[in-house]
Amino acid sequence: MLEVNLKMSNPILESKISEIVKLCNDKIKKQFDHESTSGYYNDYDDGRIVGQAALARRILNIINKLNK
């Protein structure tokens, strides 16, 4: 899982970003769990899960860049 340093001063914004980070980490974990437990029988689900995790990683990278 990727960690994000929050340097936001607004508590509401910080709370929302924390929720986004949690959702992103959940999608990445689901991809890892899916890859380690299932075969390649359903290309649609495989692609959907991989796509969600890839988007989650991009979102986390953007959040990290905003905090630098």
N, C-alpha and C positions, 0 to 999 in steps of 0.2 A: 504494500500500500504506500501511496505517496503521502508525505506530510506537507502541510501548508502552514507557513508562518503568517499569522494574522497580525497586521500592524494597523488595523483600522481603528479609528477613534470613536466612531459612531456605534453604539451598542446594538442598534437595530440592524445596521448593515453587517456588523460582525456576526450577529446571530444568523442572518440569512446566508452569509457566506459559509458559516459552519454547517448549515443544513445542506448546502450545495456540495461541500466537500464530503460530507457523510454519504450522500446519495452517489457521488462519483466513486468513492471507495467501495461502496456496495456493488456497483456495476462491475468494477474491476475484480472484486472477489468472486462474483458470480461467474465471470469468464474463467477464472482460475479453477473454480470448483467444477464447472462444466467440462473444461478440457481434461481434468484429471479423473472424471467419473463416467463420462459418456463416450460412446463411439461416434462414428460419423454417419449416422443413419438419417439425420434430418438436416439437410443443408440450409433450409430456411432458418431454423432455430440457431444453428451454428453461426450463420452470417449475422443474424440479429444481435446475438449476444456479443460477438466480436466487435460489431459496429458500435454498440452501446459503450463497451469498454474503451474503444478507441476515442470516441467522443468525450468520455469522462476524463481520459488522460489529457486531451487537448484543453478541456476546461480547467483542469488543475494546473496545467502549465501557464495558462493565461492568468489565473489567480496568483500564482507564484510571481509572475512578472510584474503584476500590479503592486505587489508588496515589497519590491526591491527598491 
